[in-house]
């Protein structure tokens, strides 16, 4: 990678009015990941990072939310001849034998149209790569996209692009909230809560010791995205069992009671609920949200309108192998009324006595460190 390659961050549509928060988060994640950089600056609608190692820096930055795309690009002058020459030169280095390529230019052109640059650069590439057998593709069918974004003064010819996580910048709501992870759906719910800009406090509930390893692996995927170097996790064992609809509703109600107890002792009052009217009966959602409101706390439902996108969210945190469980939950029939709140409160009180707190310095050995800490407390 040449020295003048920069990391270009394209904010998501809902983060464009929160550029200051995103710049702050980019600097913080680079520092946490020990990635050296010279400057983080705004260039019109994009953010540019001048980093010692653009590849590792872009990987670190793409853990954040509020980003549509992250690219590694060469910065050139926003000038017609310079752009055509640079796109052809960089494209020639990217193409392999027989590749179909597509040149795309977007942004602010000065004295010319982006389409003019696309056509001229495409023609130049055809000429320069004739021996490779490369040929133009279409917007829908290509092997290599050669993308360039224009600001008022500069053009960024992309060497590599990667899809971002969307949402808004981490912690941009300036609100703390507690969420509980006890299965795949609750993990995605927690991820969505972070994506929505909240500063999350995570607790973990498990029913069997054999569930712990998978839950910790899932939690590890999420804490990497919290913009913290250290995090405190609270673990609780819930004495319920079974896999039917009635037992699942009881589990959710018990978790709510545990969360109510935790939040009552903290200096914030928001609770994230891993429920959705697309899966659960509205009457059940009303029941648990009313329970929270009665305690003068605020329920938050991050999955309120999410549908099949939940599967994409699961893939983002490495939960591909757990997708069957999510799909199974989506097919479950919740037409059975759950038991009274008193029963779940009783189970929650017992679970609260099993509390174990694990402090984690976020790094490569988190899973082993967490499991070892839990075992040492037995």
N, C-alpha and C positions, 0 to 999 in steps of 0.2 A: 504494500500500500504506500503510495507516494505521500510525501510530507504535506502537500496542500489539500489532501482529502479531508473533508469536514463531515460531521454528523448533522443531518438536517431533520428537524422534528416538525411534523405537520400536526398542529393541534386538532383535536376532534371538534365537530361543529359546536358542541355545547361548552367547549373549553376556550373558545376564541375570545371570550370576554374575561378570561381568568389567566391571561398570559403570565402575569406576575407570579401567581402561585405555581404555575408550571415551571417557570425558570428557577424558582426557589427549589422545587422538588428535584429538578434535573441536577442542580449543583449538589444537593444533599445525597442523592443516590450514587453519584459519581464518587463522592467522598466516602460513603459507606462501603462501596465496592472497591475502594482504593485505586480508582482510575484517575490518572493525572490529566489535567486539562489546563489550557491557557486562558480560555475565554468562553463565556456563554453569552450570546447576544441575540437580540431580535432583529430580523431583517424583514420588515413589513409583516406578513402574516405567518412567517415561519421562524423557528428558533434555530440558531446555528451554534454548534459546539466545536471548538477547536481542541481536539484531544490528542494525547500522545499516541494512543492506539484506538483508532476509530472503530475497529471491529468489536473489541471488548466493551468500549464505551457505549456503542449502540445497543449491545445486548443488555447492559445494565439499565440503560434508559428505558428500554422496552418492557421493563417490569412495572413501569408506572402506568397510571390511568390518565385520561385526558389527552390521549395521543391517537391520531388516526393512522399515521404511518411514520416509520423511522427509516431514513435513507443514509447511505454513505455516498457522498457526491464530490465532484470537483467544482470549485467555484470559478466562474469565468465572467467576463464583462457582458452585460446585457447589450450586445451589439450583433447585428445580423450575421456578418461574416465570421466573427469570432465564434458565435453559437454553432453555425453550420460546420465549421472546421472542427470544433471541439467534440460535437456530437458524433461526427464521422470517425474521428480518431479514437474516442473512448469506445464507441460501438464496435469498431474493428477489433479492439482488444478483448471484447466480451464474447464475441461470436465464435462458435465452433462450426466445424464442417457440417454443411447441410442445414444449419439453423434457419428458421423463419424468424424474422425480426419485425418489430413494430415500433416506429418512432412516434412518441407522444410529447408535445410541448404545451404547457399550460402556464397561466400567469399573466404578467403585465408586459406586453410587447411595446416597443417604442419605434414608431415609424414603419412597422411591418406587422403582419398577422402571424400568430403562432403556426398557423397552417402552412405559411410560406416556408418557415424554417423546417417544419416536418418534411415537406416535399423535397426541399433542396438537400437536407441531410440524408433522406432516404436514397435519393439519386446518387449522392456521393458514396454512400455505403455499398450500393449495388456495384459501383465501379471498383471500389477498393477491395471488395470481398469476392470478386468473381471467381478466383481460384479456389475459394472455400465452398463454392456452390451455395452460398447463403442467398436468400431471396426474401422479399417483403412478405409479411403476413397481413392479417387484418386485425382490427381491434378485438375481435372475438377469438381469433386463432393465431397464436404465435408461440415461439419457443423462448424468445428473449424480448422483454420490453425495455426499450431504451428511452427512459423518461427524463424530461428536463422541466424544471420549474423556474419561472422568471419573477424576480422582484423588480422594483424600480431601477435598481442599479446593477443587479447581478443575475446571472443564470447559474443554476445548480444542475449539473449533468450527473445523473445518478448511476453509480456503479452497482449498487445493491439497494433493494428496498424490502421492508418487512412490515407486515400489518401490525398496527398497534392494538391496544386493549379498549379503546373508546372511553366513554364515560367522561367524568370531569376530574380535575387534579386531586390527588390524595389529600385528604384533610382540608379541602377548600371550603367545607361547610362550617368549619370551626365549631363543630359539635361532637361530643363524645357519645358513644353508643355501645351497648353490650350485645354480643351475639353468642349463640351457643352452637357448637358443631357436634352432632351426634350421628350423622349419616351423610349420604351424598347430597341430598336436597338441602340440608342445613348448611353444608359447605359452600354450595353455589350461592345460597342466600347471603352468606357472610361475604363472599367475593363481590356480590352485587352491591352490598352495603358499602364496601370500600370504594367500588367504582362510582358510587353516588356521592363521594366526597366526605364520608364520615370517618372519624378517628375511632376505630373499633377496639373494644376490649373483648378478648376471646376467652370463653370457657368451653370445656370439653366434657360431655357426658357420655358414659358408656354403660352398657348393660352386662357385658361379659368381658373377662380379662382377655379372651381371644380376639375381641374387637379392637383392642388398644393399638396394635401395630398398624393396622390399616388406617385408623383414625389419625394417628400421629403422622403417618405419611401424608395424609390429606392436609392436615393442619400445617405441615412443613411447607407445602406448596403455597399456602395462603400467607403465612407470616413473612415470606420473602418479599411480599408486596406491600408491607405496612409502613415502609420508610422508617423503621426503627432498627437500631443496632442491638438492643436488648428488649425482650418482651417477657411478661409474666403470664403464665397460663395456669388456670385453675381447673382441676379435674374432679369430677364427681361420679360416683357409681350409683346408678339407678336400679333398684330392685324390681324391675318389671321384665316380663318375657313374652314371647309369642310374636307372630308376624302378621296377624290379621288386622283388619281395619280398626276394630275396637281397641286393640292394644297399641296401635300406632297413635290414635287420638289421645289415649291415656299418657303415652310417652311425651307428646307435645305439651299437654296440659301440665305435666310434672315439670318439664323444662321451664315453662312459664313461671311456675311457682318458685323454682330455684332462682331464676333471673330476677324476680320481684324482690327476693330476699337480698340478693347481691346489690342491686341498684339502690335499695333503701339505705345502704350503708356507704354509698358513694356520693360524689358531688355532681352527679349528672342524673338525668331521669328518662333517657331514651332506651327503648328495648327493641331490637330487631327481631322480627318474627319470620321464621322460614315457612310461611304458608302462602298459598295463592288460591284465589277463587276459581282458577282453572283446574285445580286439583281437589281442594277441600270444599265441603258445603259452606255456604256463606253464614249459615246459622252457627257453625262451629267457630268461624273466624270472628263473628260478632261476640260470641261468648268469651273468647280469650282476650280480645281487644277491650271489651267492657271491663273485664277483670283488672286489666292493667290501668285503665282510666280511673277506676274506682280507687286505686292507690295513688292517684295524682301523678301518674307517670304517662309517658307518651309512647304508644305503640307505633312501630314503623314496619311497613310491609314492602320490602325491596322487590319481591317477586309478584307484585300485584297484577301486572299486565303481561308478564313474560309467558311465552308459549314454547314452541319448538326451539327457540333461541337458548333455552336452558341447556340443551345438549351441547350447543356451541360453547357456552360459558363453562361447562364441565370440561370440555376438551382443552380450554385455555389453561386450566390449572392441572392438566395431566390426569384427568379422571376418565380417560377413554375406556379403560377396562371396567369402570363402574357404571357405564351407561345403561346396561341391562337392568340394574337396580333402579335407576331413575325412571326408566320406561315402565318397569313393573309397578312402581309407585303411582305413576300417572294413570295406570289401568285399574287401580284398586277402587272398589266401590265403598264410599264412606256414607252409607245410608243407615248406619247404626249409631244411635245416640250414645255418646260417651258417658261414663259414670260421673257422679257428682264431683264438684270441685273439692269437697272435703277429702275424698279418697286420694286424689292427686296431691293435695297439700300434705297429707300424711306420708306419702311416699317421698315427697320432696324433703320433708323434715329429716327423714332418715338419710337421704342422699347427702344433705348438707353436712352431716356428721362425718362423711367419708372424704371431705375436701383435702386435696393435696395440691400444693402450689409448687410449680416448677419455673425457675427463672432461666431463660434461654438467651445466650449470646448468639445471635444469628450467624450461621456459618455452614460449612459443608457437612458437619457431623450432627446436625440437629436431631435427627431421628434417634440415633443411638444415645445421644446425651439425654433426651427426654425419657426414653424407655429406661435407661439406667437409673435416672433420678427417681422415677416412679417405683422401680423395684427396690431401691435402697430405702424407700420409705415404708415398705411393707413390714 
